[in-house]
Structures are given as C-alpha cells and as structure tokens.
Amino acid sequence: MSQKRLTWVDVTKGFLMILVVIGHYPGELDFPFIKYIYWFHMPAFFLLSGIFFKEIKDDHNTKKTIKKRFMQLMVPYLFFLFIITAVRYSMELALGNFELSWYLQDLWKLVIAGRFARGAYGVFWFVTTLFFTYLLFIWMTKYLSRIKQITLLVIFYLLAHLESIVAMHVISGAPAESAQTIPMLWNLDVVLMAIVYFSLGYYAKSVWMNVTLPWLFGALVVVFGAVAADYVGLIDYHLSMKFLRYDHFILDLLIPIAFIIVILGIFQRLTVILPLEWLAKVEKHSIAIMYLHIFTDIIMNDYFQYGLIGFTILGIAIPIIASIVIQKLIPYGKFFLGDIRAKKPIHL
C-alpha cells in the first residue's frame, strides 16, 4: 500500500508540475485553460505538503527537521538564483549594459523576492512561502491545542481575504501591480493563505490518501459546475496566491478542494492499472523544471516560434536535461537539487 501511495503521489506531482509550466504560457488561448489551472494548482502543492507533515514535540527533532527542510528547499533556491542571475547578467554585459544602478535595482528585487521578482524568477515566491508555512505549522502543532490551531487558521484566512480586498479593490488595478504596492519580504503574507491549504492536507490526510467514490463524484459535480458557470458568465472567479487575489470567501476553499479531490482520486485509480512512469520521471526532475522553465522560454523564444505545446515541451525537456547534467557533472549536483542525502560529489 505504501508503494502504491508513493506511486500516485509522484505521478500527481509530475502532472501538477506540467500544469505549472502550462500556467506560465505567455500567449493567448481560445479557451481559458490557464485561468482554471490557477484555480487549484498552487493550493494543491501546499495541500500535498501538508499531507506528509509530521508533528514534532521535542526541541532536538524540531531543529533537525527545520535544518532538513531548509536544505531541501532553500539550497536549490539559492543555487538556481545564482545560476539564473549569472547567466542574465552575462547576457546584459554582452549586450553592453554597464549601468551599475540597473544591477543594484535588480539585485534589490531579488533580495525582496516574492511577487517582486518577476520574469525568470516568477516561481521563486512559492519556495519561501512553503518554507515559512512549514515553520509556522511546526510551531502551531507543537505549542497549540487543536482548537487553538483551527481558531488561528480561521483568523489567518480572514486576514488573507482582508489583505486581498485592500489590494484588489482599495488599491485596485491589475493584480500584479496592485499586490506590489503592499511591501512584503519573500511573499510572507501569502503564508496566511498557504497555511490553510497546508493544514487541510494535514488534518484530512485520511480523505486525501484514499479518495472514495462518493467524494470523487461529488467533487466532479463541483468542478464541472464551476467551470460551466464561469464559462457562461454566471461567475467570474480567479485565484492567484502570488498576487494576493482571493476572489471569494467560500469558493477559495470549495473550488480548489474539489479540483484536488478529483485529481487525486483519478490518479489513485489510474496508477493501479497504468504505470504512468513518465509522469513520475517528470516529478523526479521537478526542481529543475520549476526553476528553469520560464528562463528556458526567455532564451528560446528569440530563436524559435512555438505555441502552447512547444512551450510546454521545451519547458519540461530542457530543464530535465539540465537536471541530469547538474547531477552528473557538477560536484554535489544532487545536493544542489535538494537531495540532502547526496553528500559526496559524483566521480565520473
């Protein structure tokens, strides 16, 4: 059973990573596919992380676990931050950009990161948000009773929506621009919303690990109903965690959860009859795909013209190649990709 669970989890994460790539496609589509991806794909990652969270009660294991999580999340963050920035600055210098103020302003945005780091760094916010969500949930489960935990989560959810109202309606304007008028290091304010999804994964672990048919069919009704209602104009729902856009107090829970139930329920059943190893392999290289797919497009679109399919293939294939190269040719390459067990350099 544990192996079967591991299989569907890896396959699901691989599928979600493909959706992350598709979600960053800069072109226009006839069908609002990307809009619907944003309804659930980032909440799904936080919720899946919560499923495998384990409570820690003693200080020794707390420090050990925090260090482990830091190495898994922040080492790849810093590694790809350095690699991407080095390549970008080399390209700028080659094009004759020697303006010191430009580099200082750019570096300052990278320090603040979160929603202020755009372009090639568009996904970096997720890692810092996940890390601090993890830290906060460790503290909550270590020192607070279950009722206090839930009370605090309700407060966080209310505060997240209050901030969204300020950003989207008081400040107004495009979500990306209005959210950036609220200064916040590393998108730490998104933790208010992320920890709710994270906690749902933890508290309802038994539901997620074995999605029953009643849950699956009920969620399918919600999913198709929400998409149909949005498509015909009965609702105009959006969700963007990065830019603080939470459109509806109820739907921000109902819609993402319904989609996640459907995806988990389907893959739990598919992996029983189909291996889907290719999706598991995508998950194996998900760190490189996450960090490099946008940068791949930034470089490749100067030389090739391609649509959504080409964008997706390049955004997956080239980072996978880069991941293999990093593991094979760079000392401690696996360690830089988040494998903390890889302490020795690889000798070819």
QUIJO-V677975 format. One record per helix or strand of 3 or more residues. SS is the DSSP state (@ for helix, = for strand). FROM is the first residue (numbers start at 1). TO is the last residue. If there is no record, write none. Layout:
ss-><SS,SS>
from-><FROM,FROM>
to-><TO,TO>
//
This chain:
ss-><@,@,@,@,@,@,@,@,@,@,@,@,@,@,@,@,@,@>
from-><2,33,41,59,100,114,119,124,146,175,185,205,213,251,277,286,308,333>
to-><23,38,51,94,112,116,121,143,171,179,203,209,231,273,284,300,329,336>
//
